[in-house]
Amino acid sequence: MFGTYVCGFVLALFLQYSLSVFFIKRKRHYGIWTQTVASRRIWRKIHAATSAATFPFDIAVLAVLIFVKNQEIKAWLALVAVIFWAIMILIVSTVIFRRETKSAN
């Protein structure tokens, strides 16, 4: 049952993040270092892109949850999905941030 719990938790995290793009507020506070309108726009773009890129991870974890029977393999695959997702978030956000700041100058 441990693998099912881990997969369910990871799936809930991924679904929450991928669906959170629909609840972005226009005047969201992103921190003290991002007070300008341009930087808020950049963070909105980053959040929209990364949440859209999370949908394939939702599908993959759901497939693991349904089709894999071994609990240990299920838990390890969920952990691997989280690691790949974190790397993807870093790459996508860095690319968008560099592109947007380069076009702003």
C-alpha positions in Angstrom: 0.0 0.0 0.0 3.0 2.4 0.5 3.5 2.7 -3.3 -0.1 3.6 -3.8 0.0 6.2 -1.1 3.2 7.7 -2.6 1.7 7.7 -6.1 -1.5 9.2 -4.9 0.3 12.0 -3.0 2.5 12.8 -6.1 -0.5 12.8 -8.3 -2.4 15.2 -6.0 0.7 17.5 -6.0 1.0 17.5 -9.8 -2.7 18.0 -10.3 -2.8 20.9 -7.9 0.1 22.5 -9.6 -1.1 21.9 -13.1 -4.6 23.2 -12.4 -3.4 26.2 -10.3 -2.8 28.2 -13.5 -6.5 28.7 -13.8 -6.5 30.5 -10.4 -3.7 33.0 -11.0 -4.7 36.5 -9.9 -3.7 39.5 -11.8 -2.1 41.3 -8.9 -0.4 38.5 -7.2 2.4 39.2 -4.8 5.5 37.3 -5.8 8.0 38.6 -3.3 9.8 41.8 -2.4 12.3 41.5 -5.3 9.6 41.4 -8.0 7.6 44.6 -7.7 7.5 45.8 -11.3 4.8 45.1 -13.7 7.2 43.5 -16.2 8.5 41.0 -13.6 5.0 40.1 -12.5 4.2 39.4 -16.2 7.3 37.2 -16.4 6.4 35.2 -13.3 2.8 34.7 -14.7 4.3 33.4 -18.0 6.6 31.0 -16.1 3.8 29.7 -13.9 1.6 29.2 -16.9 4.3 27.3 -18.9 5.4 25.1 -16.0 1.8 24.2 -15.1 1.1 23.3 -18.7 4.2 21.2 -18.8 3.1 19.3 -15.7 0.1 17.7 -17.4 2.2 14.8 -19.0 3.5 14.0 -15.5 -0.1 13.8 -14.3 -0.9 11.3 -16.9 2.3 9.3 -16.3 1.8 9.0 -12.5 -1.9 8.1 -13.1 -0.8 5.3 -15.5 1.7 4.1 -12.9 -1.0 4.2 -10.2 -3.4 2.1 -12.4 -1.2 -0.3 -14.2 1.8 -1.1 -12.0 1.0 -3.7 -9.3 4.3 -3.9 -7.4 4.2 -1.4 -4.6 8.0 -0.8 -4.4 8.3 -0.1 -8.1 5.3 2.2 -7.8 6.9 4.3 -5.1 10.3 4.5 -7.0 8.6 5.5 -10.2 6.7 8.3 -8.4 10.0 9.5 -6.9 11.6 9.5 -10.3 8.7 11.5 -11.7 9.2 14.1 -9.0 12.9 14.3 -9.8 12.3 14.7 -13.5 9.5 17.2 -12.8 11.8 19.4 -10.7 14.5 19.4 -13.3 11.9 20.3 -16.0 10.6 23.2 -13.8 14.1 24.5 -13.4 14.8 24.3 -17.2 11.6 25.8 -18.4 11.6 28.6 -15.8 15.2 29.5 -16.6 14.6 29.5 -20.3 11.6 31.8 -20.1 13.2 34.1 -17.5 16.3 34.5 -19.7 14.3 35.1 -22.8 12.0 37.6 -21.2 14.7 39.6 -19.5 16.8 39.6 -22.7 13.9 41.0 -24.7 13.2 43.6 -22.0 16.7 45.1 -22.4 
